[in-house]
Amino acid sequence: MNEKNPVSASALCNAFELGRDGVYRCSAFAQFPWLRHGFGSRVANPPVHLTLRQIHSDVVRNARGLEDREAEGDALVTDEIGRAIGVRTADCVPILLLDRSKRAVGAVHAGWRGTAAGIVPQAIRTLQAEFGSELDDIFAAIGPCIRQCCYEVGPEVAERFADTFTTQSSQPGKWQLDIAAANLAQVIETGISPHCIFDFGACTVCRAEDFFSFRREPDDPGRMISSIQRLA
């Protein structure tokens, strides 16, 4: 775990569980009987009804009235019952959101461009604007993604992020970017309590047996689905 991450090591160890179906789930999310969610793996993906044509942006869509892959964007929100929304990743950061009071949910895809543009704060603001969500009621789960150990970027990317999230690489002119920590910090900056934020902590590049990775397998990386669904 990155030492800058305010979520405790013990919380990370217990925050996510692998189901028999090959899908990972956040234990804090699992306490809500009206909710179904999951982070996919090489083995299996959770069900999903609606995704977007992802464009590495800060565009958030309300899922109501949309068909699968109809619209462009990188985050979906909804309070509809029975419709699973999701994002596709293979190194980028998947983030699932829920409002325990209004029962609204969100799914976010955050690559470096989307992170630099503030896609996850924009999704949280959309939950507030569309459904009246209160920050005290919002939970966030950050799924498996490329971690700082394996995410080497050039100066044009590094300069988009605070020094807090970059370290000099052993390769000249390269930096190691902690994109998960950048997204976690953005969630905290919106006012959501660190106690309601959960980070999977796993690197998609390092764990080849468990996850697809574009960096590791650029020719045919596959994709994981991260989805969330209001059931009642």
N, C-alpha and C positions, 0 to 999 in steps of 0.2 A: 504493500500500500504506500502511496506517496505520502510523505510526512506532512504535507500541506493539507491533506484531506481531513476535514474536521470530523468525519464519521469514524468512530473508534474501530480498532482492529477486531475486537470481539463482535461488534455489530456486523462487520463484513463477513466474518466466519459463519454467522448464523442467519444472515439475511436472505440467502437464496438456497433453494433445494432443487435437486434434479428429480423429476417425476419418472415413474415407470414408463411413461410415454415418450421419454427422451427430451422433454421440454423443461426448461428451468423456470422457477417461479419465485417471486419475492414473498417471503413469509409474512411481512407486514401487510402486503396487499391481500394475501390469502385469508386474512381474518374477516374480510367483508363478504358475506354470503351472497350479496347481490352482484358480485363481480367475478368475471373470468379473465385471466390474463396469462401470458407466457412469453418467454424468450427462447427462440428456436436454437437448434444445434445442427450438427451434421446429420444426426439421426432422424430428427423430426421437427416439425414446426407446429405452432398452435393454429387453430382455425382462424381465418380472416375473411371478411366479406368485402372490405373496401381498402384499397391502397391508392396512392397517388403516383403520377409520373414524376419521380423525384429529380430535382434540378439543382440541388445544393444552394438553397435560397433561405430567406426568412419568411416565406409565404406559408400562412396557416389557413386551412380550409375548415369550415363547418361541414360535417359529413352529410347533413340532412339534404336529401334530394340528389346526391351524387351517385354515379355508378362507378364500379371498379375501374381504376386507371383512366377515368374520364378527364380529370383535371390535373394540372401541374401544381407542385408545391412540396413541402417537406414536413408538414405536420397536419394532423387531423384532430379535431375535437368533436364531441357529440354528447348528448344526453339521451339519445334514442335507446330504447330497450331492444335487445336482441341482435344488434348489429355490431360485429367485431371490426374495429378499425386497426390498421397496422402499418408498419414500415418495414422496408427490406434493407439489410445491411450485410457487409462483408469487410469490416474494419471500422466503418463510421459508427458513431455513437447512437444506439437506440435508447430513447428515454420514454418511459410510460408515466402518465400522470393520472391521478384520480382526486376527485373532490368527494370526501366522505359524507358531506351534508347534502349537496345538490345532486349527487350521484352522476356528475359529469366526468368524462374521461378524455384523455388525450394520448396520442402517439406521435413521437418526434424523431426525425432523422437528422442527425447533426454531423456532417462532415466538417472539414476545417473552414470552408466558406460559410456554411450555415452557422457554425459556432461563432466565427468572427462577426457575422451579421446579427447575432443574438436570437437565433431561432427559438431556443427554449424559453427565454423570457417573453418572447412574442406569443408563444403558445399559452403561457400562464396568463398573460394579459387578455388573451382571447377568451379563456375560460371565465375570467372575471367579467368581461364585457358581454359575452353571449349568455352566460348562465348565472351570473351573480355570485360566482365563487369567491369565498373569503380565503385569504392566504393561510389562516390558521387551520383550514380544513383540507389543504392540498398536500398530497403525498407524491413523491417522485422516486422512481427507480431507474437507475442507470445500468444498462445491460452490458454484455460482453462487447469489447471493442479493442482496437489497437491501443496499446499503452506506450508510455514514454520510452520504455526499453527498446521498442521496435519502430517508433515513428520518427524517422529522420526526415527533416525538411530543409529547404533552402532559405536564404535570407528573406525572399519575397513573402514567404509564408510566416516565418518566425517574427517578422516585424509587425505582423497583425495582432500579435499576442503580447501580453505583459511578460516581463522577465520572470515573473513568478512561475510561468508555465513552460519555460524553455531553458534548456541547459546546452552548453557547447558540446558538440559531438567530437569524437576522436578524429573524424574526417574534416579536413579544412573546409571552411565555408558552409558547414552543416550544423543544424541544431536538432535536439531531441525535444519534441513537442508533447506535452501532457494534455491531450485534448479532453480526456475524461475529467481531469481536475478543473479545466477551464469551464466546462459545462456545469460541474458541481458548484463552482464559485458563482456562476451566473444565477443558478437556482437560489442559492443563499441570498444573493444580492436583491432578489425580488422581495424577500421578506419571509420566505418559507423557513421554518425551523430546521436546523441540521438534524434534529431527531426524527424528522419525517422524510429524510432523504437517504436512499440506500444505493450503494454502489457495488455492483457484482465483483469488480476487482480483477477479473480475468482478462488476459491479453489474447485476442483472436489469432495473432501471429504465432505466439509461443505455443498455444494449445492446439496444434494441428489435428490431433485426434478428435477434438470436440467441436471445432468451429471452422467455418470457411474464412479465408482471408484473401483479399485482393492483392495485398503486398506479397504474400507468399505464393499465390497461384494466379498471377495476372491473366493467364490465357483462359482459365475456366474456374473462377473462384467459387461459383455457387452463391447462394444468398440465404441468410437466416431471416425469418419473419419474427417480429416482435408485435404482439397484438394485445388488445384490451377490449372488453365487451361488458356492457351493463346488462345484467340478466333480469332485473326487476326494479 
